[in-house]
């Protein structure tokens, strides 16, 4: 494994769906963007320093489907009037079956960092 390689696990993915509320939301409505961005932060731990990412990280079908199923279940429970899993389908990682299960390939992305002030 090379430096900077990212490996996810089922437990790490499921943990991102615990307490899915925006801190600014007084109604404590479960928000699909909370686990979504938590998963991206697993891959990019320096998320707060990033201005923009061109491209998407890649995972294989097993990993992509597992994450997708978590979003589908989340939406079916909390947002029955939306396309279940739609946020992940439209903005989640790319699919590359040449990768190993649970491995995330970030080489498909170009990360632009915020300028230091």
C-alpha positions as CSV (number, residue, x, y, z in Angstrom):
1,X,0.0,0.0,0.0
2,X,1.4,3.4,-1.0
3,X,1.4,6.5,1.1
4,X,-1.9,8.3,0.8
5,X,-3.9,5.2,-0.2
6,X,-7.3,5.1,1.3
7,X,-9.1,2.0,2.5
8,X,-12.7,2.1,3.7
9,X,-14.5,-0.5,5.7
10,X,-18.1,-1.4,6.1
11,X,-18.0,-0.2,9.7
12,X,-16.4,3.2,8.7
13,X,-19.1,3.8,6.1
14,X,-22.0,2.9,8.5
15,X,-20.5,5.1,11.2
16,X,-20.9,8.1,8.9
17,X,-24.7,7.7,9.1
18,X,-24.9,8.1,12.9
19,X,-26.4,11.4,14.1
20,X,-26.9,12.8,10.6
21,X,-28.0,16.2,11.6
22,X,-26.8,19.6,10.6
23,X,-25.6,21.5,13.7
24,X,-27.6,24.6,12.5
25,X,-30.9,22.7,12.2
26,X,-33.0,23.2,15.3
27,X,-35.5,20.6,14.1
28,X,-32.8,17.9,14.0
29,X,-34.0,16.6,10.6
30,X,-31.7,13.9,9.3
31,X,-29.8,15.4,6.4
32,X,-28.4,13.2,3.6
33,X,-25.6,15.7,3.0
34,X,-24.1,15.0,6.5
35,X,-23.1,11.4,5.8
36,X,-22.3,12.3,2.2
37,X,-19.7,14.8,3.2
38,X,-18.4,12.7,6.1
39,X,-17.6,9.9,3.5
40,X,-15.8,12.5,1.3
41,X,-13.8,13.6,4.5
42,X,-12.7,10.0,5.0
43,X,-11.0,10.2,1.7
44,X,-9.8,13.8,2.0
45,X,-9.0,14.3,5.7
46,X,-7.8,17.9,4.8
47,X,-11.3,18.7,3.5
48,X,-11.5,22.1,5.1
49,X,-8.3,23.2,3.2
50,X,-9.7,22.2,-0.2
51,X,-11.3,24.8,-2.5
52,X,-12.3,22.4,-5.3
53,X,-11.9,18.9,-6.5
54,X,-11.9,18.1,-10.2
55,X,-13.0,14.6,-10.9
56,X,-14.2,11.9,-8.5
57,X,-12.4,9.2,-6.5
58,X,-13.0,5.7,-7.8
59,X,-14.1,2.6,-6.0
60,X,-15.1,-0.8,-7.3
61,X,-18.7,-2.1,-7.7
62,X,-18.8,-3.8,-4.3
63,X,-17.7,-0.6,-2.4
64,X,-19.9,1.7,-4.5
65,X,-23.0,-0.5,-4.1
66,X,-22.5,-0.8,-0.4
67,X,-22.3,2.9,0.0
68,X,-25.3,3.4,-2.3
69,X,-27.3,0.9,-0.3
70,X,-26.6,2.9,2.9
71,X,-27.9,6.1,1.2
72,X,-31.0,4.3,-0.2
73,X,-31.9,2.9,3.2
74,X,-31.3,6.3,4.8
75,X,-33.5,8.1,2.3
76,X,-36.3,5.5,2.4
77,X,-36.4,6.0,6.2
78,X,-35.9,9.8,6.4
79,X,-36.8,11.2,3.0
80,X,-39.5,9.0,1.4
81,X,-40.4,11.7,-1.2
82,X,-36.9,11.8,-2.8
83,X,-35.1,9.4,-5.2
84,X,-33.6,7.1,-2.7
85,X,-29.8,7.2,-2.9
86,X,-30.0,10.0,-5.5
87,X,-27.4,12.2,-3.9
88,X,-24.8,9.4,-4.0
89,X,-25.8,8.4,-7.5
90,X,-25.3,11.9,-8.8
91,X,-22.3,13.0,-6.7
92,X,-20.7,10.0,-5.2
93,X,-17.5,8.2,-6.3
94,X,-16.8,6.8,-9.8
95,X,-16.9,3.1,-10.5
96,X,-13.8,1.1,-11.5
97,X,-14.0,-2.7,-11.2
98,X,-10.2,-3.0,-11.6
99,X,-9.9,-1.8,-7.9
100,X,-9.9,-4.0,-4.8
101,X,-12.9,-4.0,-2.5
102,X,-12.9,-1.0,-0.1
103,X,-10.0,0.7,-1.8
104,X,-10.5,4.3,-2.9
105,X,-8.4,5.6,-5.8
106,X,-7.8,9.4,-5.5
107,X,-5.5,9.5,-8.6
108,X,-8.6,10.3,-10.7
109,X,-9.0,13.6,-8.9
110,X,-7.2,16.9,-9.0
111,X,-7.4,18.7,-5.7
112,X,-7.2,22.5,-5.6
113,X,-6.4,23.9,-2.1
114,X,-7.5,27.2,-0.7
115,X,-5.0,30.0,-0.7
116,X,-3.5,30.7,2.7
117,X,-4.3,34.2,3.9
